[in-house]
Amino acid sequence: MQGAPETPHVPVLLRPILQHLAPIRGVWVDGTLGAGGYARGLLEAGAAHLIGIDRDPLALEMAKGWAHAYGARVTLVAGNFAELDAHAGGLVDGVVLDLGVSSMQLDQAARGFSFAKDGPLDMRMSQSGVSARDLVNEAEEATLADILFHYGEERAARRIARAIVAARQEAPIETTLHLAGIVSACLPRPKPGQSHPATRSFQALRIAVNAEFEALVAGLEAAERALKPGGKLAVVSFHSMEDRVVKRFLAARAGQGGGGSRHAPAPEVIAPRFRLIEKRGISADDAELAQNPRARSARLRMAERLEAPAGPVDRAGLGLPALAREKGR
């Protein structure tokens, strides 16, 4: 790529994005800039201008190392993709969102996202606000159990929350390995090939710390407002709860939502705002998995913006976890 340095980040499902959304022209927004893999891919594919948004100050600082090679074709913005239409400043030709935590963040022990490396218990993408350490050491047991259950789908949520509260009475829980050890002691030893016992708990805390589901729905609505007719949207998710929300949002906005039931009135019929591209979504193929095992859980969904005006979405039908539904009221 055009003067770009080597980075440890491999953009997941970039090839099918460029293939299915071609031709890549005009102004594109990368709402989750990260290490810049998607942004550079879009620029190399023909985007005239790329607006890169990230709430992580480190991502924006790192981007300066490659963005200068593209000159005025790149604009870097500190912010949340939940307001991407405001950050874009006008209608755009495409939006790409890569949800969740980036490999760049996972690989840095000091960010506190990973249970595989010891570091401070942080998990804040923006590096500001309430941290995972704050939640783990200060939240009530019932609140912790709800977070673990609803955001991590952890069946042992109550047991783990009880163990966390007991442990913090002895000493504050300050590090990722300390927390991972507490969680692991509550669960059976994993069999070969199974994920680490702390995977679901760390996912849940990260989602809570960063209000990820609230940002996701707001970001999808913002993308609808920002895209011009014919504009393209691509969203890459990494766990089933995220993918469910994206799938239901796009289905509803494409006029393919449910038709109600005998117990409830049929939903209001609205003009479709999107046309689905590859309705079942796309997963990484064998070649990509061989190169990047982290792509195994990734799912890509795409849609083309139609001419109907944007509007708020009914969150009740999106399959949001209970905590996110309550916060979104």
C-alpha positions in Angstrom: 0.0 0.0 0.0 1.0 3.6 -0.7 3.7 4.2 1.8 1.9 2.4 4.6 3.9 0.8 7.3 3.5 -2.8 8.4 1.0 -3.2 11.2 -0.1 -6.3 13.2 -3.7 -5.6 12.2 -5.3 -7.7 9.5 -8.6 -6.2 8.3 -11.2 -9.0 8.4 -13.4 -9.7 5.4 -11.9 -6.7 3.5 -11.7 -8.7 0.2 -15.5 -9.4 0.0 -16.3 -5.8 1.1 -14.3 -4.5 -1.9 -15.7 -7.2 -4.2 -19.4 -6.8 -3.4 -19.4 -3.0 -3.0 -17.4 -2.2 -6.1 -16.9 0.3 -7.6 -15.4 2.1 -4.6 -15.8 5.8 -5.5 -16.5 9.1 -3.8 -16.5 9.8 0.0 -16.3 6.9 2.4 -16.5 6.8 6.2 -14.5 4.2 8.3 -16.4 4.6 11.5 -14.1 2.4 13.5 -10.6 3.3 12.1 -8.5 1.2 14.4 -5.2 0.4 12.7 -6.5 1.7 9.4 -6.7 -1.6 7.4 -10.2 -0.9 6.0 -9.4 2.8 5.4 -6.3 2.0 3.4 -8.1 -0.8 1.5 -10.8 1.6 0.5 -8.4 4.3 -0.6 -6.4 1.9 -2.7 -9.6 0.6 -4.3 -10.6 4.1 -5.5 -12.2 6.1 -2.7 -11.6 9.8 -3.4 -11.8 10.7 0.2 -11.8 8.7 3.5 -13.1 10.0 6.8 -11.6 7.9 9.6 -13.4 8.1 12.9 -12.2 6.6 16.2 -12.8 7.3 19.9 -9.4 5.8 20.7 -6.8 8.5 20.8 -4.0 5.9 20.2 -5.7 4.8 16.9 -5.7 8.4 15.6 -2.1 9.0 16.7 -1.0 5.8 14.9 -3.0 6.8 11.8 -0.8 9.8 11.3 2.0 7.4 10.4 0.2 6.3 7.2 -2.4 8.9 6.5 0.2 11.5 5.4 0.9 9.4 2.3 -2.6 10.1 1.1 -2.5 13.8 1.7 -5.9 15.6 1.6 -7.7 12.4 0.7 -7.8 11.4 4.5 -9.6 13.2 7.3 -9.1 11.9 10.8 -11.8 12.6 13.4 -11.8 11.9 17.2 -15.3 10.7 18.0 -17.8 7.9 18.3 -19.4 6.3 15.1 -22.7 6.8 16.8 -22.5 10.4 15.5 -20.8 9.5 12.2 -23.3 11.6 10.2 -22.4 14.7 12.1 -18.7 13.9 11.8 -19.0 13.3 8.1 -20.5 16.7 7.6 -22.6 15.7 4.5 -23.8 12.8 2.5 -21.3 10.0 1.7 -21.0 7.2 -0.7 -20.1 4.4 1.7 -19.8 3.5 5.4 -17.7 0.6 6.9 -18.1 -0.4 10.6 -15.8 -3.0 12.2 -17.4 -3.7 15.6 -15.9 -4.7 18.9 -12.3 -4.5 20.0 -9.5 -4.4 17.5 -6.5 -6.7 17.4 -4.4 -3.6 18.0 -6.2 -3.0 21.3 -6.2 -6.7 22.3 -2.4 -7.0 21.7 -1.6 -4.2 24.1 -1.6 -5.5 27.6 -1.7 -2.0 29.0 -5.2 -1.5 27.5 -6.6 -4.3 29.7 -8.8 -6.0 27.1 -7.1 -9.4 27.1 -7.2 -12.2 29.7 -4.1 -13.7 28.0 -1.7 -10.9 29.1 -1.4 -9.2 32.5 -2.2 -5.6 32.5 -4.4 -3.0 34.3 -8.1 -3.8 34.2 -9.2 -1.0 31.9 -11.0 -1.8 28.7 -11.9 1.8 27.8 -11.8 2.4 24.1 -11.8 6.1 24.6 -9.4 5.9 27.5 -11.8 8.0 29.5 -14.8 7.4 31.8 -15.7 4.4 33.9 -13.2 1.5 33.5 -13.6 -2.3 34.0 -11.7 -1.9 37.2 -14.4 0.5 38.5 -17.2 -1.9 37.6 -15.5 -4.9 39.0 -14.7 -3.3 42.3 -17.7 -1.0 42.8 -20.7 -2.4 41.1 -23.3 -4.4 43.2 -23.3 -8.1 42.9 -26.6 -8.2 41.1 -25.4 -5.6 38.6 -22.3 -7.6 37.8 -24.4 -10.7 37.4 -26.7 -8.9 34.9 -23.8 -7.6 32.9 -22.1 -11.0 32.7 -25.4 -12.7 31.7 -26.9 -10.3 29.3 -23.7 -9.1 27.6 -21.6 -12.2 27.8 -24.4 -14.9 27.7 -22.5 -16.4 30.7 -24.7 -19.0 32.4 -22.5 -19.0 35.5 -23.0 -15.2 35.9 -24.3 -15.3 39.4 -21.6 -17.6 40.6 -18.9 -15.5 39.0 -20.4 -12.2 40.4 -20.4 -13.7 43.9 -16.8 -14.8 43.5 -15.8 -11.3 42.3 -17.5 -9.6 45.3 -15.8 -12.0 47.7 -12.4 -11.5 46.2 -12.6 -7.7 46.2 -13.4 -7.8 49.9 -9.9 -9.2 50.4 -8.1 -6.8 48.0 -9.1 -4.7 45.0 -9.1 -6.5 41.7 -6.6 -4.5 39.7 -5.3 -6.6 36.8 -6.6 -8.7 34.0 -4.9 -11.9 35.1 -6.3 -11.5 38.6 -9.8 -11.2 37.3 -9.3 -14.1 34.8 -8.1 -16.3 37.6 -11.2 -15.5 39.7 -13.5 -16.3 36.7 -11.6 -19.5 35.8 -11.9 -20.8 39.3 -15.7 -20.7 38.9 -15.8 -22.8 35.8 -14.8 -26.3 34.6 -11.3 -26.6 33.0 -11.8 -26.1 29.3 -11.4 -29.1 27.0 -8.9 -28.9 24.1 -10.2 -26.5 21.4 -12.6 -24.7 23.8 -12.3 -21.0 24.5 -10.7 -19.6 27.7 -13.2 -19.7 30.6 -12.9 -15.9 31.0 -13.8 -15.1 27.4 -17.5 -14.4 28.0 -16.9 -12.4 31.2 -14.3 -10.2 29.5 -16.5 -9.6 26.5 -19.4 -8.6 28.8 -17.4 -6.1 30.8 -15.9 -4.6 27.7 -19.4 -4.1 26.2 -20.7 -2.5 29.4 -17.7 -0.2 29.8 -18.0 1.1 26.2 -21.8 1.0 25.9 -21.3 -0.9 22.7 -24.9 -1.9 21.9 -26.2 1.6 22.5 -23.5 2.9 20.1 -24.2 0.2 17.6 -27.9 1.1 17.1 -27.1 4.8 17.1 -24.4 4.2 14.6 -26.6 2.2 12.2 -29.2 5.0 12.4 -26.4 7.6 11.7 -25.2 5.6 8.7 -28.7 5.6 7.3 -28.8 9.4 7.7 -25.3 9.9 6.2 -25.6 7.7 3.1 -26.8 9.1 -0.2 -29.1 7.0 -2.4 -27.0 4.3 -3.9 -24.5 4.5 -1.0 -23.2 1.3 0.5 -23.0 0.1 4.1 -20.8 -2.8 5.3 -20.8 -4.0 9.0 -18.4 -6.6 10.4 -19.5 -8.2 13.7 -17.7 -10.7 15.9 -20.3 -12.3 18.1 -23.8 -13.5 17.7 -25.5 -10.7 19.7 -24.0 -8.0 17.5 -24.7 -9.8 14.3 -28.4 -10.4 15.4 -28.8 -6.6 15.9 -27.3 -5.7 12.6 -29.2 -8.4 10.8 -32.6 -7.3 12.2 -31.9 -3.6 11.7 -31.1 -4.1 8.0 -34.0 -6.5 7.5 -36.4 -4.0 9.1 -35.0 -1.1 7.0 -35.2 -3.3 3.9 -38.9 -3.9 4.5 -38.3 -7.5 5.5 -39.2 -7.3 9.2 -41.8 -9.6 10.8 -45.5 -9.3 10.0 -46.9 -9.2 13.5 -49.0 -12.0 15.0 -52.5 -12.6 16.1 -51.6 -11.3 19.5 -50.1 -8.0 18.3 -50.9 -5.6 15.5 -48.9 -5.7 12.3 -46.0 -3.2 12.4 -46.4 0.0 10.4 -45.3 -0.5 6.8 -42.6 1.9 5.8 -40.8 2.5 2.5 -37.6 0.5 2.4 -34.5 2.5 3.3 -32.0 -0.2 2.2 -31.6 -3.1 -0.2 -29.8 -6.1 1.2 -26.6 -7.3 -0.4 -25.9 -11.1 0.2 -28.9 -11.6 2.5 -27.3 -14.4 4.5 -24.2 -12.5 5.3 -20.6 -13.5 4.6 -18.1 -15.4 6.7 -14.3 -15.7 6.1 -13.3 -18.4 3.6 -10.6 -21.0 4.2 -7.9 -18.8 2.7 -8.6 -15.9 5.0 -8.9 -18.2 8.1 -5.5 -19.7 7.3 -4.0 -16.2 7.2 -6.0 -14.7 10.1 -7.6 -17.1 12.6 -9.3 -14.2 14.4 -11.6 -14.0 11.4 -13.4 -17.2 12.4 -16.2 -15.6 14.3 -16.6 -12.6 11.9 -19.8 -12.0 10.0 -20.2 -9.4 7.2 -23.5 -7.8 6.3 -24.0 -5.2 3.6 -26.8 -3.1 2.2 -27.4 -0.3 -0.4 -29.1 2.9 0.6 -32.4 3.6 -1.2 -34.2 7.0 -1.6 -36.7 6.8 1.3 -35.9 9.3 4.1 -34.1 8.2 7.2 -35.9 7.8 10.5 -35.6 6.3 14.0 -35.8 2.5 14.3 -38.0 0.6 16.6 -35.5 -0.9 19.1 -37.9 -3.4 20.4 -37.5 -5.7 17.5 -33.7 -5.6 17.2 -32.9 -8.4 19.6 -30.9 -6.2 21.9 -29.7 -7.7 25.3 -32.1 -6.7 28.1 -29.7 -4.2 29.6 -29.2 -2.3 26.4 -33.0 -2.3 25.8 -33.5 -0.7 29.2 -30.9 1.9 28.6 -32.3 2.7 25.2 -35.8 3.7 26.5 
